[in-house]
Amino acid sequence: MTSSDEVSVEELDFARLNGLITVVVQDASTKDVLMVAFANKEAILRTLKERVAYFWSRSRKKLWMKGETSGNIQEVERVLVDCDADAVIYLVRPRGPACHTGRLSCFYRSLKMED
């Protein structure tokens, strides 16, 4: 990666989703998608500073750190930014399941395919 491939938090487009961006959380080792959440600027800044995953809870309307109550912290190794700068990927080392159901990933179900 060259320095021209790096962007600052100021370059992220929080305007498209009313102050939020989409965050895809991916296991840094296996590349499995663990969960999808949202982050505001404060959540991104805390994530970069503390190197653990922070998000914005749309239902509770507050900042939250993944694992703050469960202990299933996600240690962030890298944050990737998409070409439109309105979504990011947190590459993490999970310290337990990502899903509140106890499953490793929130993506454990599939839709029935039409005949």
C-alpha positions in Angstrom: 0.0 0.0 0.0 1.3 3.4 -0.9 0.7 6.6 1.2 -1.7 7.7 -1.6 -3.9 4.7 -0.7 -4.3 5.9 2.9 -7.1 8.3 3.8 -7.8 10.2 6.9 -11.0 10.1 9.0 -11.8 13.5 7.7 -12.1 12.1 4.2 -14.8 9.5 5.2 -18.3 10.3 3.9 -20.5 10.3 7.0 -23.2 12.4 5.2 -24.8 9.6 3.1 -26.2 7.8 6.2 -26.9 10.8 8.4 -23.6 10.8 10.2 -22.9 7.1 10.0 -20.9 4.7 7.8 -21.3 1.0 7.3 -18.8 -1.2 9.0 -18.1 -4.8 7.9 -16.2 -6.8 10.5 -14.0 -9.5 9.1 -11.7 -12.0 10.8 -8.2 -10.9 9.9 -7.0 -14.6 9.8 -9.8 -16.5 8.2 -11.4 -13.6 6.2 -14.8 -14.7 7.5 -17.4 -11.9 7.7 -18.4 -11.7 11.3 -20.9 -8.9 11.5 -22.1 -5.6 10.0 -22.7 -2.5 12.1 -22.5 1.2 11.8 -20.1 3.8 13.1 -20.1 7.6 13.5 -16.9 9.6 13.5 -16.3 9.2 17.2 -16.6 5.4 16.9 -14.0 5.4 14.1 -11.6 7.7 16.1 -11.9 5.5 19.2 -11.3 2.3 17.1 -8.2 3.8 15.6 -6.9 5.0 18.9 -7.7 2.0 21.1 -7.4 -0.7 18.4 -10.6 -2.3 19.5 -13.9 -2.2 17.6 -16.3 0.6 18.4 -19.7 1.2 16.8 -22.8 3.5 17.0 -25.9 1.7 18.3 -28.8 3.0 16.2 -31.4 1.5 18.6 -29.7 2.8 21.8 -28.4 5.9 20.2 -25.0 5.6 21.9 -21.4 4.6 21.3 -20.5 1.0 22.2 -17.4 -1.1 22.2 -17.9 -4.7 21.0 -17.5 -6.9 24.0 -18.0 -4.3 26.7 -20.5 -6.5 28.4 -19.9 -10.0 26.8 -16.1 -9.9 26.9 -16.0 -10.8 23.2 -13.7 -7.9 22.2 -12.6 -7.5 18.6 -9.0 -6.3 18.4 -8.6 -4.3 15.3 -5.5 -4.9 13.1 -6.4 -2.7 10.2 -9.2 -0.6 8.8 -9.9 -0.6 5.1 -11.9 2.1 3.3 -14.1 1.5 0.2 -13.7 3.6 -3.0 -16.6 5.9 -2.1 -15.3 6.4 1.5 -18.7 5.6 3.0 -18.0 2.1 4.2 -15.1 0.4 6.0 -13.9 -3.0 6.9 -12.5 -3.7 10.4 -10.0 -6.5 10.1 -10.1 -8.0 13.6 -8.8 -10.7 15.9 -12.0 -11.8 17.6 -11.9 -12.7 21.3 -15.0 -14.8 21.2 -18.2 -15.0 19.1 -19.3 -11.9 17.2 -23.0 -12.7 17.3 -25.2 -12.1 20.4 -26.6 -15.6 19.7 -23.2 -17.1 20.6 -22.3 -18.0 17.1 -18.9 -17.0 15.7 -20.6 -14.9 12.9 -23.9 -13.1 12.6 -24.2 -14.7 9.1 -25.2 -18.2 9.9 -28.6 -18.4 8.1 -29.4 -18.4 4.4 -32.4 -17.4 2.4 -34.4 -20.0 0.6 -33.7 -19.9 -3.2 -36.7 -19.7 -5.5 -37.5 -22.6 -7.7 
